[in-house]
Amino acid sequence: MAVDPTASSGGTSATSSGSATLAGHQALASNFDTFLSLLTTQLKNQDPLSPLDSTQFTQQLVQMSGVEQQLLTNDLLQSLVNTAGRGIADAVSLIGKEVRAVSDDATIQNGKATWAYKQDRDASAVKVEVLDSTGRVVHAENITDTAAGEHSFTWNGTDLTGKQLSDGGTYTLRVTAVDGNANTVPTTTYIDGPVTAVEQSDGQTLITVSGTKVVWDKVTKIATAGDGSTSSSSSTTDNTNNSTDTQTSSSTAA
C-alpha cells in the first residue's frame, strides 16, 4: 500500500507530460530539438519505483522519429513549393524572348545545330566533338580560332559517314582546348535562341530553347525578340538564317 501513492504520483507525472506535449504541439512540429529535450527530461525525472515501461518508451521514440520526419518533409515540400512557384513564374515570363543558357546540348533544326562557347584564355589547340545520346562521336573537327573569348560553332548535322541526321535529335558538344603546355583551358558552352515552352519535370522547371530543354536557372542572358544583343542565337528571321548559313559553311570548310 505504501507504494500506491508513489505509483499514483508517477501516473500523474506521465499525464502532465502528455498534456504538456499536446499543448506544445506546434512548438514540437517546428523545433525538433525542443521535443528531444522534453523526452530527455522525462527520462531523467521518471519515478524509479515506476519507470516508463518499454511500450511507452517505444511509443516516445516512434513519436520522436515521426516529428523528425515531419520536419524534414515540411522543409522539402516548402522548398519544392518555393522553387516551383518562383521557377514557373520566372520561366513563363521568358516565353517569346531570346535567351542564352548554359548547356552542352543542342537540337538539330533545319538541318543544323548551333552552340556558343567561351574560352577563359588563349589556347594552342581546340577540338570540338559532337556526341549523340549514347556518347558516340558523330562529328569532330579542329578549330583554327584558338583565342580567348566567345566563339560560335555550327554543325551541319552530318555524321562521320556524311549521312544527314534528322531534325529534332539532341546532341552534345564537347570542347577540348589546351595551351602550349598541354594544360586544359576551361570552356563554358551555351545555346542561344527563343524560349518556346515551359514545363515542370522531376521537380525542375525546364524551358525549351531552340528545341532543347534547359533548366530555367541556367539562363545567363535575356533579350526581347529581335534584339541584336543575342546575336549568336537562332532565329526565324531571314537575316539571321542567312548569317547562320554562312557560319555553317565556314565551319564546314574549316
N, C-alpha and C positions, 0 to 999 in steps of 0.2 A: 504494500500500500504506500510505502514511503516513496516508491519510485513514481507513483502516478502523477504527483504534481510536476515532477521533472519532465515526464513524458508529455504532460499537457503543455508545459512551457515550450518544449521542443516543437509541438504541433503548432502552437501559436506563432512561434518564430518563423516556421515554414510558411504559414498562412500570410504573415506580414510581408515576408519576402516575395511571395507570389503576388500580393496586392501591389507592392512597390514595382514589381516587374511590369504588371499590367498598366499601372499609372505612368510608368516611364517608357511606354511602348515606342512613342515617337522618337524619344532620345536614343533608344536602343537601335532603332531602324536606321538612324543617321550617324551613330557612333558606336562602332563595334568594340572599341576599347572600353567604353562605359559598361557594356554588357559583360565583358570579360572581368572587369573589376568587381562588378556585383557578384558574379559567380564565385570569384576567388574569396571575397569577403564572406559569402555564405558558407563556404567550405571551412574557412578558418574559425568561424564562430558557431559552428553546429554543436549541439549538445553531445558531449562524449558518451553519455549514457543512452542516447537515442540518435545515433549518427544517421546521416542521409543514406537510405538504402540504395542498393545498386541500381534498382529500376529507376528511382528518382534521379540518381546521378547520371544515368544513361540518357534520360529524357533531357536533362540540362545540357549535356554535351551535344545532343541532336539539335536542340534549340539554338545553341551557340553556333553550330555549323550552319544551321538554316539562316540565321541572321547574317553571318559572313557571306553566304551565297547570295542572299538578298541584296546586300550592299554591292557586291561585285556585279550582279545582274542589273541593278539600277544604274550603276555607273556606266555599264556597257550600253544599255538602252538609251541613256541620256546622251552618250557620245554619238550613238548612231542617229538619234533624232536631230541633234545639233548639226552633225555633219551633213546628213541628208537634206535638212531644211535649208541650210546655207548653200550647200552644193547645188541643189536643184535650182534655187532662186538665182544664184550667180550664173550657173551654166545656161539656163534658159535665156538670160539676157545676152548671151553671146551668139545666139542663132542669127544668121544673116551677116555676121561680122567676119572680117578677115583676121585670123589669129596665127600666131606662131606657137608651137608646143614642142616640148622636149619629147622626142620619140625616135626610135631606131626603125620603126615600121612605117611603110607607106603602101598605098594600094595602086595597082595599075589602073589608070583611067585614060581612055582614048589611046591605048597602046603604049603608055609610058608612065613612069613613076619618078617623082622628084623629091629630093631631100636637100636640106641645107646643113652644113656642119661648120663648126668653129674650131680652129687650132689655137692653142694657147701661146705657141711660139713657132718660129720658123722650123721647118723640118728639112732633112736632106732627101727623104723619100716618103711618098704617100701612096698607099694602095687601098682601093675600095673593093669590097666584095658584096654581092647581093645574095642573100640566102633565102631559101624557101622555108615553109613551115616545119620541115623536118631537119633543118640545119644544113641542107645540101647547098653548096655554092652553085648558083646558076649563071653568075656573071662575075668577072673580075677584070680590073684594069689598073694601070698605074697612072697617077695624076701628075701632070707636069708642073702645075702651080702649087708649090710647097710652102708659100709664105704664110706667116701667121695671119689670123683674122678669119672672116667669114667666107665661105665658098658655097657654091651651088652645084649639085650633081644630078643630072637627069639620065635615067636609064631607059633605053628604047624598048624594054620589055621582051627582048630576045634572050634565050638561054645560050649556053656554051656551044650548042649544036646549030644555032641560028634559028631555032624554032620560036615563033612569036607566041608568047604566053597570053592567056585570056585576061580580059579586063575583070576587075573585081578581086583578083588574088592579092593577098597582102604579103609583102616581102620585107626582109630586114637588111639594113645597110650596116656593114661593118667597116669602119675606117681604121687603118693601121698606119700611124705616122711615127717615124723615128728620126732622130737627129744624127749628126755626124759621128757621135759616139755610140750609136746604136741604142740610145735611150728612148723610151717611149715618149712621144709628145701627146699630152692629153687632148682629147677632142670631145665635143658635145654635138650630138646630131638632133636636128629639128625637122619638123614638117610645117609647111605653110598652106593656108587655104581657108575657104569659107566654112563656117560651122553650119551644118545642115540638120542635126538631130541631137537630142539629149536623152539619156536613159539611165536607169539605176540597175546595177548588176553586182551581185555579191557584196552589197553594202557600199559600192563605189558609184560615184556619178561620172558617167562617161559622155564625152561629146564626140561627134563624128566630124572629122576634119578631112576634106577631100577624100571621103570614103573610108578613112581609117579611124578606128575608135581609140580615143586617148582619154586618160584620167583628166578631168577638167582642171585640177590644180597644177597640171604640168604646163599650162599656158603661160608664156613669158611675154607675149606681145599681142596687143589688140588694136585693130583699126576698123573704121567704118568701111563698108563695101565700096570698092573703087578707090580707096585711099592708097596712094603710092608708097606709103610708109612700110607696107609689107610687100615690097617689090618682088621677092622671090616666091610669093605664094601662087598657087594655082588659081586660075580664074576662068570664067566663061566668056570674057570679053575677047574680041578678035585680036586686039593688040597684044594682050598677054599671051594668047595661044601662039601667035606668030613668034613672039620673043622666046617662048618655051621651045618651039620647034627649032629655032636657031641654036638654043643651048643644047638640045638633043643632038643635033648634027655635029656641033663642036665636040661634045663629049665622045660621040661615036668615033669621030675622026681621030681623037686623041688615043 
